[in-house]
Amino acid sequence: MSTSGTSEDWPQDHDRILLAQVDSTNAEAARRAPDLARPTWIMAQRQTRGRGRRGRAWSDPEGNLAATLVLRPEGPPARVALRSFVAALALGDALGVVTGGRGGVTLKWPNDVLLNGRKLAGILLESAGAGGRLSHLAIGFGVNLSHAPDQVEPGAVAPVSLRGETGIAIDPESFLTVLASCYAAREAQFAAGGFAPIRAAWLARAARLGQEITARTGAAETRGRFETVDEDGNLVLSTATGRRAIAAADVFF
Ligand SMILES: O=C(O)CCCC[C@@H]1SC[C@@H]2NC(=O)N[C@@H]21
């Protein structure tokens, strides 16, 4: 199956491609990006080689959401990368809509979404370009709507599914419609107001803000109090040896 089209609730300036199966919607995004004239969501019912952050595999049973938004954003790569926060916020908004705002949704730096403190969703940003200019940005969303994976990395936040945690059953296509609409609203906020309102909204939902956390980048580990996220999206920790701004890491609680 490969269909494209729109429905009443779908954002007017976004396109949509629905696939039965693909290796990875992010990989498909990279293949199709040169031919896409408008922001486009690519959703697959099943991925055979879903990928997660830092080269990890992303397990993707049918009934979960696997979708990638392909954008052609203007601006320097560092600003484009702030869409990581736009995306996480939009996903948090979408979950608020489907749960009727019952709460329990928090955001874990850089861009995981937690439900009742456990991992419900991950986001993977990938881009291509040359000479300081990006040709496209792919924002991949993996949401455990129906099933939580059995296996997790040692020390990682345990996974959870929306259905298992709340009893709410929503199919991926319906969830995508809500997510696309929430994303369009947050993108408009980012375009109009820059990172400041996005940052403030993200911090208002941040998991473990003010608490001790560990940031791990390769073999390097930094433990400290989670102070804030700065104007560039860095994780700021107050450590025994001073304030540290960390651009990329995995966070452990
Ligand atoms: O490691 C993470 O937490 C990020 C996981 C991102 C998974 C999604 S599923 C849709 C898109 N396609 C992929 O191959 N990965 C992302």
The ligand as an SDF file (V2000), in Angstrom:
LIG
                    3D

 16 17  0  0  0  0  0  0  0  0999 V2000
   16.2420    6.2800   19.9680 O   0  0  0  0  0  0  0  0  0  0  0  0
   15.1710    6.9100   20.0290 C   0  0  0  0  0  0  0  0  0  0  0  0
   14.5920    7.0880   21.0940 O   0  0  0  0  0  0  0  0  0  0  0  0
   14.5800    7.4790   18.7700 C   0  0  0  0  0  0  0  0  0  0  0  0
   13.6780    6.4870   18.0970 C   0  0  0  0  0  0  0  0  0  0  0  0
   13.0540    7.0050   16.8190 C   0  0  0  0  0  0  0  0  0  0  0  0
   12.2650    5.9350   16.1040 C   0  0  0  0  0  0  0  0  0  0  0  0
   11.5090    6.4790   14.9250 C   0  0  0  0  0  0  0  0  0  0  0  0
   10.3150    5.3450   14.3040 S   0  0  0  0  0  0  0  0  0  0  0  0
   10.0670    6.3870   12.9260 C   0  0  0  0  0  0  0  0  0  0  0  0
   11.4310    6.8750   12.4860 C   0  0  0  0  0  0  0  0  0  0  0  0
   12.0570    5.9230   11.5960 N   0  0  0  0  0  0  0  0  0  0  0  0
   13.1370    5.3540   12.1260 C   0  0  0  0  0  0  0  0  0  0  0  0
   13.8430    4.5000   11.5960 O   0  0  0  0  0  0  0  0  0  0  0  0
   13.3420    5.8720   13.3670 N   0  0  0  0  0  0  0  0  0  0  0  0
   12.3410    6.8680   13.7130 C   0  0  0  0  0  0  0  0  0  0  0  0
  1  2  2  0
  2  3  1  0
  2  4  1  0
  4  5  1  0
  5  6  1  0
  6  7  1  0
  7  8  1  0
  8  9  1  0
  8 16  1  0
  9 10  1  0
 10 11  1  0
 11 12  1  0
 11 16  1  0
 12 13  1  0
 13 14  2  0
 13 15  1  0
 15 16  1  0
M  END
$$$$
